[in-house]
């Protein structure tokens, strides 16, 4: 099994790369998706969040009101730390279970947006960073996602600087290119990952 960490700045195209890798045969473990699953209605995770932050963080249907919770935790680093102490262990446990269930010869890709920010590179056999120029990221966020330029810049600034991501990369996928070229680059990377997965593990 080859454990790959996949990350990239917002608007760099990480989701597209993960989609293409899955098409080639990768087993995808999506940290964001798992983070939503572990606080779904009826889960111990949601109960723990409500215990920590009160029932005001629940929507009318009993699900987590993410904007409400976000307004609480992002304004207070201590409260954010409390939330992370609840959610991160649950995500880690679920991720390991999914990894353990994967075939022994699989290429397992962990899609982790905050890989660089949280110092997680050592958890993986190698790290892939999807990279794009800041002006490309900004254009995609405004043109394709409908963000205001101010909001897009704020989200980019909240993430790790580009050089902090690149320094942990074993493979960089430059995504300042049309989709057809990205597909070719991912195909080449996939061939490399398969070769690595077949090598005897030290």
Phi, psi and omega per residue, in radians:
X1 nan 2.376 3.073
X2 -1.945 2.125 -3.122
X3 -1.727 2.035 -3.053
X4 -2.007 2.272 2.985
X5 -1.662 2.226 -3.130
X6 -2.046 2.218 3.136
X7 -2.570 3.050 3.138
X8 2.963 2.733 3.134
X9 -1.197 2.756 3.126
X10 -1.010 2.298 -3.133
X11 1.463 0.016 -3.134
X12 -1.391 -0.367 3.122
X13 1.860 0.370 -3.117
X14 -1.057 -0.709 -3.119
X15 -1.111 -0.670 3.107
X16 -1.150 -0.709 3.111
X17 -1.131 -0.744 3.125
X18 -1.103 -0.675 3.108
X19 -1.077 -0.764 -3.138
X20 -1.161 -0.683 3.114
X21 -1.113 -0.685 3.090
X22 -1.107 -0.698 3.106
X23 -1.034 -0.597 -3.141
X24 -1.374 -0.298 3.097
X25 2.209 0.090 3.125
X26 -1.212 2.614 2.961
X27 -1.607 2.034 -3.056
X28 -1.700 2.282 3.004
X29 -2.083 1.893 -2.979
X30 -1.716 1.893 -3.062
X31 -1.069 -0.680 3.140
X32 -1.126 -0.750 -3.134
X33 -1.126 -0.748 3.129
X34 -1.124 -0.678 3.132
X35 -1.063 -0.553 3.065
X36 -1.316 -0.690 -3.099
X37 -1.113 -0.675 -3.023
X38 -1.324 -0.140 3.040
X39 -2.115 0.458 3.062
X40 -1.230 2.787 3.116
X41 -0.935 2.373 3.113
X42 1.551 -0.065 -3.115
X43 -1.586 2.671 3.012
X44 -1.028 -0.547 3.132
X45 -1.080 -0.810 3.123
X46 -1.136 -0.692 3.113
X47 -1.047 -0.698 3.141
X48 -1.188 -0.664 3.106
X49 -1.138 -0.765 3.119
X50 -1.123 -0.666 3.108
X51 -1.082 -0.639 -3.096
X52 -1.420 -0.601 -2.969
X53 -2.076 -0.114 3.106
X54 1.604 2.856 -3.065
X55 -1.267 -0.140 3.087
X56 -1.121 -0.322 -3.131
X57 -1.500 0.086 3.090
X58 -1.692 2.458 3.007
X59 -1.381 3.019 -3.083
X60 -1.061 -0.517 -3.115
X61 -1.540 0.099 3.102
X62 1.560 -0.023 3.092
X63 -1.505 2.939 -3.142
X64 -1.249 2.248 3.065
X65 -1.496 1.604 -3.017
X66 -1.096 -0.765 3.094
X67 -1.035 -0.708 3.129
X68 -1.107 -0.833 3.135
X69 -1.108 -0.717 3.132
X70 -1.051 -0.695 -3.140
X71 -1.136 -0.451 3.121
X72 -1.403 -0.897 -2.963
X73 -1.388 -0.570 -3.083
X74 -1.349 -0.186 3.063
X75 -1.634 -0.075 -3.037
X76 -2.552 1.802 -3.088
X77 -0.978 -0.585 3.133
X78 -1.173 -0.706 3.120
X79 -1.219 -0.616 3.066
X80 -1.097 -0.696 3.113
X81 -1.104 -0.658 3.099
X82 -1.107 -0.809 3.128
X83 -1.053 -0.801 -3.134
X84 -1.088 -0.609 -3.133
X85 -1.187 -0.391 3.071
X86 -1.478 -0.870 -2.957
X87 -1.397 -0.750 -3.013
X88 -1.049 -0.777 3.103
X89 -1.086 -0.632 3.118
X90 -1.156 -0.716 3.100
X91 -1.126 -0.737 3.129
X92 -1.081 -0.755 3.137
X93 -1.118 -0.790 -3.139
X94 -1.154 -0.700 3.130
X95 -1.088 -0.744 3.129
X96 -1.140 -0.658 3.117
X97 -1.116 -0.744 3.113
X98 -1.153 -0.670 3.110
X99 -1.137 -0.771 3.132
X100 -1.088 -0.497 -3.118
X101 -1.439 -0.197 -3.114
X102 -1.314 2.671 3.076
X103 -0.989 2.607 -3.054
X104 -1.137 -0.394 3.142
X105 -1.771 0.262 -3.057
X106 -1.301 2.691 2.860
X107 -1.686 1.898 -3.095
X108 -1.742 2.050 -3.107
X109 -1.812 2.050 3.064
X110 -1.638 1.926 3.102
X111 -1.477 1.851 -3.013
X112 -2.236 1.731 -3.099
X113 -0.999 -0.667 -3.058
X114 -1.796 0.587 -3.106
X115 -1.047 -0.833 -3.131
X116 -1.198 -0.761 -3.090
X117 -1.062 -0.640 -3.066
X118 -1.711 0.137 3.061
X119 1.063 0.785 -3.009
X120 -1.749 0.075 -3.017
X121 -0.980 -0.616 -3.069
X122 -1.177 -0.219 -3.137
X123 -1.332 -0.194 -2.984
X124 -2.107 2.719 3.077
X125 -1.193 -0.566 3.036
X126 -2.762 2.810 -3.099
X127 -2.105 2.275 3.020
X128 -1.848 2.248 3.058
X129 -1.968 2.161 3.014
X130 -1.524 2.116 -2.979
X131 -2.107 2.534 3.019
X132 -2.628 2.692 3.101
X133 -1.107 2.572 3.138
X134 -0.945 -0.639 3.135
X135 -1.191 -0.521 3.063
X136 -1.215 -0.788 3.097
X137 -0.996 -0.828 -3.099
X138 -1.068 -0.778 3.137
X139 -1.057 -0.772 -3.123
X140 -1.144 -0.711 -3.112
X141 -1.151 -0.681 -3.117
X142 -1.360 -0.811 -3.019
X143 -1.373 -0.706 -3.028
X144 -1.691 -0.545 -3.106
X145 -1.811 -0.115 3.062
X146 1.326 0.318 3.115
X147 -1.334 2.707 2.922
X148 -1.281 2.720 3.129
X149 -1.049 -0.662 -3.139
X150 -1.097 -0.801 3.140
X151 -1.132 -0.740 -3.141
X152 -1.076 -0.781 3.135
X153 -1.125 -0.670 -3.141
X154 -1.111 -0.723 -3.141
X155 -1.184 -0.678 3.100
X156 -1.131 -0.720 -3.127
X157 -1.164 -0.535 -3.112
X158 -1.238 -0.295 -3.134
X159 -1.588 3.005 3.091
X160 -1.055 2.559 3.054
X161 -1.051 2.670 -3.109
X162 -0.929 -0.755 -3.083
X163 -1.181 -0.490 3.107
X164 -1.203 -0.598 3.051
X165 -1.237 -0.807 -3.046
X166 -1.116 -0.538 -3.079
X167 -1.209 -0.384 3.138
X168 -1.671 0.000 -3.024
X169 -1.396 2.306 2.902
X170 -1.553 -0.558 3.081
X171 -2.334 2.301 3.052
X172 -1.957 2.216 3.018
X173 -1.807 1.886 3.130
X174 -1.332 2.053 -3.090
X175 -1.949 0.585 2.958
X176 -1.582 0.853 -3.004
X177 -2.470 2.840 3.029
X178 -1.129 2.820 -3.083
X179 -1.002 -0.688 -3.112
X180 -1.052 -0.703 3.126
X181 -1.241 -0.665 3.078
X182 -1.048 -0.750 3.132
X183 -1.037 -0.711 3.110
X184 -1.138 -0.742 -3.130
X185 -1.134 -0.730 3.128
X186 -1.153 -0.651 3.103
X187 -1.054 -0.740 3.105
X188 -1.140 -0.736 3.116
X189 -1.102 -0.721 3.138
X190 -1.052 -0.759 3.113
X191 -1.027 -0.697 3.105
X192 -1.146 -0.730 -3.134
X193 -1.124 -0.717 3.122
X194 -1.095 -0.723 3.089
X195 -1.048 -0.790 -3.121
X196 -1.130 -0.700 -3.118
X197 -1.111 -0.510 -3.101
X198 -1.460 -0.232 3.128
X199 -1.270 2.512 3.086
X200 -1.046 2.356 3.134
X201 -1.361 2.383 -3.140
X202 -1.296 nan nan
